Amino acid sequence: CREIRKTATVALSGECADEIFGGYPWYRDKTVRERYGFPWAQSTAYRVSFFKPEVFGGINPAAYIDEGYRATLEQTSIRPGLDPLEQRMRQMFALNFNWFMQTLLDRKDRMSMYSGLEVRVPFCDYRIAEYLYSVPWEYKDYEGHEKGLLRQAMQGVLPTEVLWRKKSPYPKTWNPAYLNAVSAMLRSAMQDPDAPLLRIAKRAALEQLLTAAETATPWYGQLMTTPQTIAWFVQLNYWLQKYRVELV
């Protein structure tokens, strides 16, 4: 955002396209799609295991998440007569639009406004979202491509090699130097006996995260495996420290 701001004050971003055109893998993977719960957050027990029990007080994390999931399904408008697949895709639309997308918009707003950059999100236009809600999945899944309908609509507008290239999500970092770097940062933070992270997280669980083999279990979404999970704890510690957050 800082680099863009050097030459422009307004930019366009693609948030919401994956949500309304069905670009995420959990739209297309039948096993994940039909699994109960938020498709991008299937590791609640794993996440909870890192924190001390007193952090949650009287809150049951699994029950809290389940309540939000069920409430969203109950509020999803589904006309009578739809087959099971179309019913589920309407639910997937609502889940992604009302939950997953909100984290992306919040992230985008924070990054851009910090740099004085205005970022507009044309795919979030309510007219597009309302229209796409009722478009059958077989159209969105055109020829088996992620966001197939959108790609087909852009024929003649974008170069073919760009238009039909496989979706490559970010911020997945494959370089082992990244894992080494964030691991060193977390180890350094844990050496401080007053680290705010250690007031809420279990030291043993963090040490196991640093020493165990990489896991394929995502912390969140589709990308946050071991390196990104370690980085998340580094950022959590930094946030708690910088803003002097106290849990009471």
Beta strands, then each sheet from edge to edge (+ up, - down):
strand 1: 10-12
strand 2: 118-120
sheet 1: 1+ 2+
end
